[in-house]
Amino acid sequence: MPGVGRTPKNPDSRRRRAAPGRGEWKPTPGIGWQHGPPPEPPESLGNAARTAWATWMGAWFAAHWTPDDLPGLRRVAQLYDLCEQFFEDPYVAKEVGDAIVHVLRPNPAAELRQLMDNYGITPKGQQDRRWVRPEGADSASTRPPGRSSKGSSASPYDGLRLVSSK
């Protein structure tokens, strides 16, 4: 099944010498949208979807997108907004004759996940496309305070430095 497994440690140390079927791993050429100012999100989006749009346009994987991807990305943002609406209030009131009936909203979570994979927004989508995070993308500003980039456990001594006792 494609997309299963971890990233190779070193692209030059593959076991098989044949070219990979999905292509070589390629680092991101930059960080964020590379084609001028970031495009505006669709008008009808809620706050959570607007925040997601801004986050996606500033993320490292957005460097792989072209202006041709914008219609699909707008669809992803609209589906994200519909999922947010579903989880906030899963029922919508509809008027049937003289009565008001509460109907379950459609939940487009599965379609959203697939589209996010297709555009490389999820880790699985990035792995399927053989996209590698650039070296500078894991900066100290993206980590929580008190965490070092070398280990996953926080230590009370992370922020300390050695001082000579002369």
DRENRO-615819 format. One record per residue (C-alpha): z, y, x; residue in three letters. Coordinates in steps of 0.5 Angstrom, whole numbers, plus 500, padded with zeros to 3 digits. Layout:
BEGIN
{Z=Z	Y=Y	X=X	residu=ala}
...
//
This chain:
BEGIN
{Z=500	Y=500	X=500	residu=met}
{Z=498	Y=507	X=503	residu=pro}
{Z=503	Y=512	X=505	residu=gly}
{Z=509	Y=507	X=506	residu=val}
{Z=513	Y=507	X=512	residu=gly}
{Z=515	Y=512	X=517	residu=arg}
{Z=512	Y=517	X=522	residu=thr}
{Z=510	Y=514	X=528	residu=pro}
{Z=514	Y=516	X=534	residu=lys}
{Z=508	Y=518	X=538	residu=asn}
{Z=501	Y=518	X=536	residu=pro}
{Z=499	Y=515	X=543	residu=asp}
{Z=503	Y=509	X=542	residu=ser}
{Z=500	Y=506	X=536	residu=arg}
{Z=500	Y=498	X=537	residu=arg}
{Z=493	Y=498	X=534	residu=arg}
{Z=487	Y=501	X=538	residu=arg}
{Z=483	Y=502	X=532	residu=ala}
{Z=482	Y=509	X=529	residu=ala}
{Z=487	Y=509	X=523	residu=pro}
{Z=484	Y=509	X=516	residu=gly}
{Z=487	Y=515	X=513	residu=arg}
{Z=486	Y=519	X=519	residu=gly}
{Z=490	Y=522	X=525	residu=glu}
{Z=497	Y=525	X=524	residu=trp}
{Z=495	Y=533	X=525	residu=lys}
{Z=500	Y=538	X=526	residu=pro}
{Z=500	Y=544	X=521	residu=thr}
{Z=496	Y=550	X=524	residu=pro}
{Z=501	Y=555	X=522	residu=gly}
{Z=507	Y=557	X=516	residu=ile}
{Z=505	Y=559	X=509	residu=gly}
{Z=499	Y=561	X=506	residu=trp}
{Z=494	Y=563	X=511	residu=gln}
{Z=489	Y=567	X=507	residu=his}
{Z=491	Y=574	X=506	residu=gly}
{Z=497	Y=576	X=502	residu=pro}
{Z=500	Y=570	X=498	residu=pro}
{Z=497	Y=569	X=491	residu=pro}
{Z=500	Y=571	X=485	residu=glu}
{Z=503	Y=566	X=480	residu=pro}
{Z=501	Y=565	X=473	residu=pro}
{Z=503	Y=570	X=468	residu=glu}
{Z=507	Y=565	X=463	residu=ser}
{Z=511	Y=562	X=468	residu=leu}
{Z=519	Y=562	X=468	residu=gly}
{Z=524	Y=564	X=473	residu=asn}
{Z=525	Y=557	X=476	residu=ala}
{Z=517	Y=556	X=477	residu=ala}
{Z=516	Y=563	X=480	residu=arg}
{Z=521	Y=561	X=485	residu=thr}
{Z=518	Y=555	X=486	residu=ala}
{Z=511	Y=558	X=487	residu=trp}
{Z=514	Y=563	X=492	residu=ala}
{Z=517	Y=557	X=496	residu=thr}
{Z=511	Y=553	X=496	residu=trp}
{Z=507	Y=559	X=498	residu=met}
{Z=512	Y=560	X=504	residu=gly}
{Z=513	Y=553	X=506	residu=ala}
{Z=509	Y=550	X=512	residu=trp}
{Z=505	Y=545	X=508	residu=phe}
{Z=502	Y=551	X=505	residu=ala}
{Z=498	Y=552	X=511	residu=ala}
{Z=493	Y=546	X=509	residu=his}
{Z=491	Y=549	X=503	residu=trp}
{Z=485	Y=553	X=502	residu=thr}
{Z=483	Y=558	X=496	residu=pro}
{Z=479	Y=552	X=493	residu=asp}
{Z=486	Y=549	X=491	residu=asp}
{Z=489	Y=555	X=487	residu=leu}
{Z=487	Y=552	X=480	residu=pro}
{Z=490	Y=546	X=482	residu=gly}
{Z=496	Y=549	X=485	residu=leu}
{Z=497	Y=554	X=478	residu=arg}
{Z=497	Y=547	X=474	residu=arg}
{Z=502	Y=544	X=478	residu=val}
{Z=506	Y=551	X=477	residu=ala}
{Z=505	Y=550	X=470	residu=gln}
{Z=507	Y=543	X=469	residu=leu}
{Z=513	Y=545	X=474	residu=tyr}
{Z=515	Y=550	X=468	residu=asp}
{Z=514	Y=545	X=463	residu=leu}
{Z=519	Y=540	X=466	residu=cys}
{Z=524	Y=546	X=467	residu=glu}
{Z=523	Y=547	X=459	residu=gln}
{Z=524	Y=540	X=458	residu=phe}
{Z=531	Y=539	X=462	residu=phe}
{Z=533	Y=546	X=459	residu=glu}
{Z=532	Y=544	X=452	residu=asp}
{Z=529	Y=537	X=450	residu=pro}
{Z=527	Y=539	X=443	residu=tyr}
{Z=523	Y=544	X=439	residu=val}
{Z=524	Y=546	X=432	residu=ala}
{Z=517	Y=546	X=428	residu=lys}
{Z=516	Y=548	X=421	residu=glu}
{Z=514	Y=542	X=416	residu=val}
{Z=513	Y=544	X=409	residu=gly}
{Z=519	Y=548	X=407	residu=asp}
{Z=523	Y=544	X=412	residu=ala}
{Z=525	Y=545	X=420	residu=ile}
{Z=524	Y=539	X=424	residu=val}
{Z=526	Y=538	X=431	residu=his}
{Z=521	Y=534	X=435	residu=val}
{Z=522	Y=532	X=442	residu=leu}
{Z=518	Y=536	X=447	residu=arg}
{Z=513	Y=532	X=452	residu=pro}
{Z=516	Y=531	X=459	residu=asn}
{Z=510	Y=531	X=464	residu=pro}
{Z=515	Y=529	X=470	residu=ala}
{Z=510	Y=523	X=472	residu=ala}
{Z=504	Y=528	X=472	residu=glu}
{Z=508	Y=533	X=476	residu=leu}
{Z=510	Y=528	X=481	residu=arg}
{Z=503	Y=526	X=482	residu=gln}
{Z=500	Y=533	X=483	residu=leu}
{Z=506	Y=535	X=488	residu=met}
{Z=504	Y=528	X=492	residu=asp}
{Z=496	Y=530	X=491	residu=asn}
{Z=498	Y=537	X=494	residu=tyr}
{Z=502	Y=535	X=500	residu=gly}
{Z=509	Y=538	X=497	residu=ile}
{Z=513	Y=532	X=497	residu=thr}
{Z=515	Y=528	X=503	residu=pro}
{Z=510	Y=522	X=500	residu=lys}
{Z=504	Y=527	X=499	residu=gly}
{Z=505	Y=530	X=506	residu=gln}
{Z=505	Y=523	X=509	residu=gln}
{Z=499	Y=520	X=505	residu=asp}
{Z=495	Y=526	X=508	residu=arg}
{Z=498	Y=525	X=515	residu=arg}
{Z=501	Y=532	X=516	residu=trp}
{Z=506	Y=534	X=521	residu=val}
{Z=511	Y=539	X=520	residu=arg}
{Z=510	Y=544	X=526	residu=pro}
{Z=515	Y=545	X=532	residu=glu}
{Z=518	Y=551	X=530	residu=gly}
{Z=519	Y=550	X=522	residu=ala}
{Z=526	Y=547	X=523	residu=asp}
{Z=529	Y=553	X=525	residu=ser}
{Z=537	Y=554	X=525	residu=ala}
{Z=535	Y=559	X=519	residu=ser}
{Z=533	Y=553	X=515	residu=thr}
{Z=539	Y=549	X=516	residu=arg}
{Z=546	Y=550	X=513	residu=pro}
{Z=551	Y=553	X=517	residu=pro}
{Z=555	Y=549	X=522	residu=gly}
{Z=550	Y=544	X=523	residu=arg}
{Z=546	Y=542	X=529	residu=ser}
{Z=539	Y=540	X=530	residu=ser}
{Z=541	Y=534	X=534	residu=lys}
{Z=545	Y=531	X=529	residu=gly}
{Z=547	Y=530	X=522	residu=ser}
{Z=554	Y=530	X=522	residu=ser}
{Z=558	Y=537	X=522	residu=ala}
{Z=563	Y=538	X=528	residu=ser}
{Z=568	Y=543	X=528	residu=pro}
{Z=566	Y=544	X=535	residu=tyr}
{Z=559	Y=546	X=534	residu=asp}
{Z=559	Y=553	X=535	residu=gly}
{Z=563	Y=553	X=541	residu=leu}
{Z=561	Y=554	X=548	residu=arg}
{Z=564	Y=553	X=555	residu=leu}
{Z=567	Y=559	X=559	residu=val}
{Z=570	Y=558	X=566	residu=ser}
{Z=577	Y=559	X=567	residu=ser}
{Z=577	Y=563	X=573	residu=lys}
//
